[in-house]
Amino acid sequence: MSEVLVTGASGFAGTNLVKFLSAKGITSTALVRKPKVGEMGWKSDLIFSREIDTVVHLAGKAHDLKKVAESAEYFYVNTELTKRVFNAFLNSNAQTFIHVSSVKAIADTVEGEMLSESDTPKPLTPYGESKLAAERYLLAQELPATKKLYILRPCMIHGPGNKGNLNLLYKLVKKGIPWPLGAFENKRSFLSVDNFCFVVDEILAGRLAPGVYNLADTEPISTNEVIRLIAKGMNKKALIWSFPKPLIQLFAKVGDYLRLPLTTERLQKLTDDYVVSNQKLLNALGKPLPVEARLGMMKTIKSFEKS
């Protein structure tokens, strides 16, 4: 098989994808912002070698929970650098471009039962707006008949090596601290990194038609259930307390000003409903994703024991 160029190869999803490709005997080249010897860097002219057949564009600036990033930085990394990589792709012999966007390019909150590809984009943050701007640029370009474009919109990807809210929840349960948000019985979509790699592999094998796809595990999981799964993995009893929602929401607002662990944005991430439909993807694949949502979550949880 020809070579795969991966941008953002040093990130969580990129690291897992490179390992996955290597295990399948697929050669990959990293394109990184701070290149080491033998690596391609952003400051080079971005002339892809003839061996590169597919570009997987993962590089981007992640959503900033601390809100210290400037809006211009999001648009430079998530939009302008995407344009640069895509233009290099158009001028190369590579045939397939896989752009990894985000469901936040469409909505920060889900209106209705679930988010689908047909929903009108309404991003509310510079992160989502910059991701949407990149998508619109890609879709507006005229592709030669020999080239294919895929836009993948994953929800929160998790797996071994994952940092962020899942790791924080794990540490909370490990320390025996009760979960105080039991009153919020939400439903949220997650994406196992194994399922993400599976979708990329289906594209490389020519088994998925070009297009825009939401990426999510088929079954949503509530945050309370994540707590129970973490406790089960530790052979502990889940400690879930239900305080009144208004009290928790007030505490989160105080956290915004005092920089406490619980802020309104983190509370939203942990307790709001955010269900993403993957039906378009499943219809196009003609088969289910290989990793069931709860089994994938347990694999991630188990990996925290080794970190």
C-alpha positions as CSV (number, residue, x, y, z in Angstrom):
1,M,0.0,0.0,0.0
2,S,1.2,3.5,-0.7
3,E,2.3,5.9,2.1
4,V,-0.1,7.8,4.4
5,L,0.8,11.3,5.6
6,V,-0.5,12.1,9.1
7,T,-0.6,15.6,10.4
8,G,-0.9,15.9,14.2
9,A,0.8,12.6,14.5
10,S,2.1,13.4,18.0
11,G,-1.4,14.1,19.4
12,F,-3.6,11.5,21.1
13,A,-5.6,10.4,18.1
14,G,-2.6,10.7,15.8
15,T,-0.4,8.6,18.0
16,N,-3.0,5.8,18.1
17,L,-3.6,6.0,14.4
18,V,0.1,5.7,13.5
19,K,0.4,2.7,15.8
20,F,-2.7,1.2,14.1
21,L,-1.3,1.7,10.6
22,S,2.1,0.3,11.6
23,A,0.4,-2.8,13.0
24,K,-1.3,-3.3,9.6
25,G,2.0,-2.8,7.7
26,I,1.0,0.6,6.4
27,T,3.8,3.1,6.2
28,S,3.0,6.6,7.6
29,T,4.9,9.9,7.5
30,A,4.4,12.5,10.2
31,L,3.9,16.2,9.5
32,V,4.5,18.1,12.7
33,R,4.8,21.7,13.8
34,K,8.2,21.0,15.5
35,P,9.9,18.5,13.3
36,K,12.7,16.2,14.4
37,V,15.4,14.8,12.0
38,G,13.7,13.0,9.1
39,E,10.3,14.5,9.7
40,M,8.3,17.0,7.6
41,G,7.5,20.3,9.3
42,W,4.9,23.1,8.8
43,K,7.7,25.5,7.8
44,S,8.7,23.5,4.9
45,D,7.2,24.0,1.4
46,L,4.8,21.1,1.9
47,I,5.7,19.3,-1.2
48,F,4.5,15.7,-0.7
49,S,6.5,12.8,-2.0
50,R,5.1,10.7,-4.9
51,E,4.7,7.8,-2.5
52,I,2.1,9.6,-0.5
53,D,-1.4,8.4,-1.5
54,T,-3.5,9.5,1.4
55,V,-3.4,12.6,3.8
56,V,-5.0,12.3,7.2
57,H,-5.3,15.8,8.6
58,L,-5.6,15.6,12.3
59,A,-3.5,18.6,13.4
60,G,-5.5,21.4,15.0
61,K,-5.9,23.5,18.1
62,A,-8.1,21.8,20.7
63,H,-10.9,23.4,22.5
64,D,-9.4,25.5,25.4
65,L,-11.3,25.0,28.6
66,K,-9.2,27.6,30.4
67,K,-10.3,30.2,27.8
68,V,-6.8,31.8,27.5
69,A,-6.4,31.2,23.7
70,E,-7.0,34.0,21.3
71,S,-9.6,33.6,18.6
72,A,-7.0,34.3,15.9
73,E,-5.0,31.3,17.0
74,Y,-7.9,28.9,16.4
75,F,-8.4,30.3,12.9
76,Y,-4.7,30.1,12.1
77,V,-4.2,26.5,13.2
78,N,-7.6,25.0,12.4
79,T,-8.5,27.0,9.3
80,E,-5.4,28.5,7.6
81,L,-3.1,25.5,8.2
82,T,-5.9,23.2,6.9
83,K,-6.1,25.3,3.7
84,R,-2.3,25.0,3.3
85,V,-2.2,21.2,3.7
86,F,-5.2,20.8,1.4
87,N,-3.7,23.0,-1.3
88,A,-0.5,20.9,-1.1
89,F,-2.7,17.8,-1.5
90,L,-4.3,19.3,-4.6
91,N,-0.9,19.9,-6.1
92,S,0.4,16.4,-5.3
93,N,-0.1,12.9,-6.6
94,A,-2.0,11.9,-3.4
95,Q,-5.6,10.8,-4.1
96,T,-7.4,10.9,-0.8
97,F,-7.7,13.7,1.8
98,I,-9.2,12.8,5.2
99,H,-10.0,15.9,7.2
100,V,-10.7,15.3,10.9
101,S,-13.0,18.1,12.0
102,S,-15.3,18.0,15.0
103,V,-19.0,17.8,15.9
104,K,-18.4,21.2,17.5
105,A,-18.2,22.6,14.0
106,I,-22.0,22.0,13.9
107,A,-23.2,22.6,17.4
108,D,-22.0,23.2,20.9
109,T,-25.4,22.1,22.2
110,V,-27.7,19.6,20.5
111,E,-31.2,20.7,19.7
112,G,-33.6,17.8,19.5
113,E,-32.8,14.2,20.2
114,M,-29.5,13.9,18.3
115,L,-27.1,15.7,16.0
116,S,-27.0,14.6,12.4
117,E,-25.1,15.7,9.3
118,S,-28.2,17.5,8.0
119,D,-28.4,19.9,10.9
120,T,-27.7,23.6,10.2
121,P,-24.3,24.6,11.6
122,K,-24.5,26.8,14.7
123,P,-21.0,26.8,16.4
124,L,-20.8,29.2,19.3
125,T,-17.0,29.2,20.0
126,P,-13.9,30.2,18.0
127,Y,-13.0,26.5,18.1
128,G,-16.2,25.4,16.4
129,E,-16.3,28.4,14.1
130,S,-12.7,27.7,12.9
131,K,-13.4,24.1,12.3
132,L,-16.5,25.0,10.3
133,A,-14.6,27.6,8.2
134,A,-12.1,24.9,7.3
135,E,-14.9,22.5,6.3
136,R,-16.5,25.1,4.1
137,Y,-13.2,25.9,2.4
138,L,-12.6,22.2,1.6
139,L,-16.1,21.7,0.3
140,A,-15.9,24.8,-1.9
141,Q,-12.8,23.5,-3.9
142,E,-13.3,21.8,-7.2
143,L,-11.6,18.4,-7.0
144,P,-10.1,16.5,-10.0
145,A,-11.9,13.3,-10.8
146,T,-8.9,11.3,-9.4
147,K,-9.1,12.8,-5.9
148,K,-11.5,12.1,-3.0
149,L,-12.4,14.2,0.1
150,Y,-13.6,12.9,3.4
151,I,-14.7,15.1,6.3
152,L,-15.0,13.2,9.6
153,R,-16.7,14.9,12.6
154,P,-15.8,12.9,15.7
155,C,-17.3,13.5,19.1
156,M,-15.0,13.1,22.1
157,I,-12.4,10.5,21.2
158,H,-11.1,8.3,24.1
159,G,-8.7,5.4,24.5
160,P,-5.4,4.5,26.1
161,G,-3.3,7.6,26.6
162,N,-6.4,9.8,26.8
163,K,-6.3,12.9,29.0
164,G,-9.0,15.3,30.0
165,N,-12.4,14.8,31.7
166,L,-12.3,11.0,31.7
167,N,-9.0,11.0,33.4
168,L,-10.3,13.5,36.0
169,L,-13.3,11.3,36.7
170,Y,-11.0,8.3,37.1
171,K,-8.9,10.1,39.7
172,L,-12.0,11.2,41.5
173,V,-13.3,7.6,41.9
174,K,-9.9,6.3,42.7
175,K,-9.6,8.8,45.6
176,G,-13.0,7.7,46.9
177,I,-14.5,11.2,46.3
178,P,-18.3,11.0,45.8
179,W,-19.7,12.1,42.4
180,P,-21.9,15.1,43.3
181,L,-23.7,15.5,40.0
182,G,-26.0,12.5,40.2
183,A,-29.1,14.6,39.7
184,F,-28.0,15.2,36.0
185,E,-29.0,12.0,34.2
186,N,-27.7,12.8,30.8
187,K,-26.9,11.0,27.5
188,R,-23.6,11.7,25.7
189,S,-21.9,10.2,22.7
190,F,-18.3,9.1,22.8
191,L,-16.0,7.7,20.2
192,S,-13.5,4.9,20.9
193,V,-10.2,5.5,19.3
194,D,-10.4,1.9,18.0
195,N,-13.6,2.8,16.1
196,F,-11.9,6.0,14.8
197,C,-9.0,3.9,13.4
198,F,-11.4,1.4,12.0
199,V,-13.2,4.1,9.9
200,V,-9.9,5.4,8.6
201,D,-8.9,1.9,7.6
202,E,-12.2,1.5,5.8
203,I,-11.4,4.6,3.8
204,L,-7.9,3.4,3.0
205,A,-9.4,0.1,1.8
206,G,-11.9,1.9,-0.5
207,R,-14.9,0.6,1.4
208,L,-16.4,4.0,2.3
209,A,-17.7,6.6,-0.2
210,P,-16.4,10.1,0.0
211,G,-18.5,12.6,2.0
212,V,-19.1,14.2,5.4
213,Y,-19.7,11.8,8.3
214,N,-20.3,12.1,12.0
215,L,-18.2,9.7,14.1
216,A,-19.6,8.4,17.3
217,D,-20.0,5.0,19.0
218,T,-23.5,3.7,18.4
219,E,-24.7,3.9,22.1
220,P,-24.6,7.0,24.2
221,I,-23.4,6.8,27.8
222,S,-24.4,9.0,30.7
223,T,-21.8,10.5,33.0
224,N,-23.3,8.7,35.9
225,E,-22.8,5.4,34.0
226,V,-19.2,6.4,33.3
227,I,-18.7,6.7,37.0
228,R,-20.3,3.3,37.6
229,L,-18.0,1.8,34.9
230,I,-14.9,3.3,36.5
231,A,-15.9,2.0,39.9
232,K,-16.7,-1.4,38.5
233,G,-13.2,-1.5,36.9
234,M,-11.7,-0.8,40.4
235,N,-14.0,-3.3,42.1
236,K,-15.5,-0.4,44.1
237,K,-19.0,0.8,44.9
238,A,-19.9,3.8,42.9
239,L,-20.5,6.8,45.1
240,I,-23.0,9.1,43.4
241,W,-24.7,11.9,45.2
242,S,-27.6,14.0,43.9
243,F,-27.5,17.6,45.0
244,P,-30.1,20.1,43.7
245,K,-29.3,21.2,40.2
246,P,-29.7,25.0,40.9
247,L,-27.1,24.7,43.7
248,I,-24.6,22.9,41.4
249,Q,-25.1,25.4,38.7
250,L,-24.5,28.3,41.1
251,F,-21.3,26.6,42.3
252,A,-20.1,26.2,38.7
253,K,-20.6,30.0,38.1
254,V,-18.5,30.7,41.1
255,G,-15.9,28.4,39.7
256,D,-15.7,30.5,36.6
257,Y,-14.4,33.4,38.6
258,L,-12.3,31.6,41.1
259,R,-10.9,29.1,38.6
260,L,-12.2,26.1,40.6
261,P,-12.2,22.6,39.0
262,L,-16.0,22.9,38.3
263,T,-16.9,25.6,35.9
264,T,-20.0,26.2,33.8
265,E,-18.3,24.9,30.7
266,R,-17.0,21.8,32.4
267,L,-20.5,21.2,34.0
268,Q,-22.0,21.4,30.5
269,K,-19.5,18.9,29.2
270,L,-20.2,16.5,32.0
271,T,-24.0,16.8,32.4
272,D,-25.6,18.1,29.2
273,D,-27.2,15.7,26.6
274,Y,-25.0,15.5,23.5
275,V,-26.1,12.6,21.4
276,V,-24.5,12.2,17.9
277,S,-26.1,10.1,15.2
278,N,-23.7,7.8,13.3
279,Q,-26.5,6.4,11.1
280,K,-25.2,7.9,7.9
281,L,-21.8,6.3,8.6
282,L,-23.3,2.9,9.4
283,N,-25.4,3.0,6.3
284,A,-22.4,3.8,4.1
285,L,-20.3,1.1,5.8
286,G,-23.0,-1.5,5.6
287,K,-21.8,-3.0,9.0
288,P,-21.6,-2.0,12.6
289,L,-18.6,-0.4,14.3
290,P,-16.3,-3.1,15.8
291,V,-16.2,-1.8,19.4
292,E,-19.3,-1.5,21.5
293,A,-19.5,1.8,23.5
294,R,-19.2,0.4,27.0
295,L,-16.5,-2.1,26.1
296,G,-14.5,0.7,24.5
297,M,-15.0,2.9,27.6
298,M,-13.8,0.0,29.9
299,K,-10.7,-0.3,27.8
300,T,-9.9,3.3,28.3
301,I,-10.6,3.1,32.0
302,K,-8.3,0.1,32.4
303,S,-5.5,2.0,30.7
304,F,-5.6,4.7,33.4
305,E,-4.3,2.1,35.9
306,K,-1.1,1.9,34.0
307,S,-0.6,5.7,33.6
